[in-house]
Amino acid sequence: MMQQAPLILLAMDESPTLKLLEQALHASSYEVAIAPDYIILEKSLLETSPSLLVLGEKLRGKSGFDLSAAILERFPTLPIIIFADSESPDLYKRALKLGISDVLCPPLRIDDIVRAIKRSQKRAEQTGDWVRREVKRTTSSLQQRVDEMQALVQLGSSINSTLDLDSVLTSVVTAAVELTGAEEGQLLLLDKKNNELYMRAGRNFEENFARTFRLPVKDSLAGQVIHTGQPISFDVDSPNKIKTSYLVYSLAYVPLRTQEEIIGVLGVDNRHNKRPFNQHHELLLTVLSDYAAIAIQNAQHYEETENERTKLDTTISNIQDGVILMDKFDRILLINPVAKRIFGLGLGNLAGRNIAEVIEHEDFVAVLDSATENPLKHHELSFEDGRVFNTQYTPIPEIGAVVTLEDITHLKMVDRLKSDFIHTISHDLRSPLTAIMGYVELLERVGPLNDQQRLFIRHVQNSVTNITGLVNDLLDLGRIEAGFDTHRDRVSIEQILRYTVENLEQQVLEKKQTIRLNIEQHIPDIYGNPIRIRQVVDNLVTNAIKYTPEGGTITTSLREEDQLVIFEVADTGVGIPPSDQPHIFEKFYRASNAPKGVPGTGLGLAIVKTIVEAHRGRIWVDSTVGQGTKFIVMLPAYDSELSS
Ligand code: ADP
């Protein structure tokens, strides 16, 4: 490549001097470019990289000095010569202050011009070298800072992402050694019981030495750091040398501090070279020791949570019931072996999977689907092989929900046996009862009776009627439970309710009660057995009258919601204690607060529930003792029933 002649840029107003300068420079084999205004000057500076700039004292009315100052800020090594109209001491002072290379004034001799230019170039070259050296030096120390920062940032992120304490602490010590240029590094932790320090991580120490290393807190340099909480550093030249257990030339220790206390020391040392550690090294060590402290605390917290988790895991694994814990998005957080066994899921890890994908049992999925809106929380889950589980869905705020599955197969079996037994007995009872009734009625016909005999006969008749009622109830229940009650028709529950209320008016009047009927909209028919539906309505309204004192109010209502007919009976009666509520639908169960004088067998609600469920409906109770009770029955509407 041909060596190009140096380019001199002349930025000054048009004048004979400019011409002269141009010629003189050409004659001395310089390349010359002219910038008559600052736009061209700016462009030329950027595009042509001139080796020298000659600037007029004024350029288009702007001060050449001001322009120089601005240019030198951006091109500090560019030599600038100011061409002034006349000489003055002020002029030189200003030029010197701004770092302008030279000032030229008329009268101008070509020699002077060329000499000034050469001088300025030479000086500029020297400054250029110096600047380059300086820049290199600063850049390399900047690079070192960047490296340090990078190492620290990397370490920081590894602390947050890894829970392997050993590897984090080893990285910390390695970084300490590398960033300070030390020969050795160690992280000593306090063993409070023995008041000693042991080496938790080390760099460039023999493994055996590191493992057995023990340092008393008392009388040791590291111990002093623990006591005072202040960093310590010394080297061969420090005035107050302090002995360590092994010979080192220079050393720096900083405390390892958690939020509550000082738990150890991070240190580096030199045993062969005598290079001292400075304040910057101390600062680096402090940052690193903070990292180590965070990592140690993280590990402690993790260990604590892990312990808790393991405890919970063990507890849940050993529970007799199936337990499934889910997050808010129905993903499995935990599923115990019993639950896996119930659904035949194998022992693989299912955490994180969506529950509905893992468990395909139709009723179970239905329980989950309805769990959020349906207040019914207990469900019976049946399997084809005869197993039955009582399933409970409980929302857990912030986390999600837990589903527990209790095996009630044996209870169901006992219940069935009981039902069978009752059914047989009732059957066997019915014929003798009919016979008793028949003969009692015949008594009056076969001969005259006195008043007392007639009274006794009435008692017998009443009792037999009661027993017959009970037996009939039991037989009904047995039939419905056994699934024999399959008769289905289009039924207007509205008509049934109106009819029942009318029929019971006399009873209501006798107790000075008020009965209301709320039917505000068209109520769709349902698909069922009219006799059974009448039993449901009759039992609930009769109970409401029975368990409400004189003067109370009974409110019945019917409405339709989402293809469901909702029938409610509310009263202002005695209410049902919460502890009795889960049992009132069981056979023969009467609540603890059932008034003494109120007759009953505890069968009515069992029949009601069995009928409702046989009609694919649901029933539940809402009651407050002393305020009243509300029974809510939901039955599928006729259309939806047909279409499903
Ligand atoms: P019973 O023949 O005793 O009325 P049920 O099966 O109909 O039997 O009801 C079971 C129990 O539930 C009752 O004994 C009573 O304690 C309670 N109970 C039912 N309905 C009501 C109501 N409307 N108000 C208060 N308690 C009620």
Residues whose N, C-alpha, C, O or C-beta is under 5 A from the ligand:
A	BS01	ADP	N543 A544 Y547 G573 G575 I576 I584 Y589 R590 A591 A594 P599 G600 T601 G602 L603 G604 L605 A606 T629
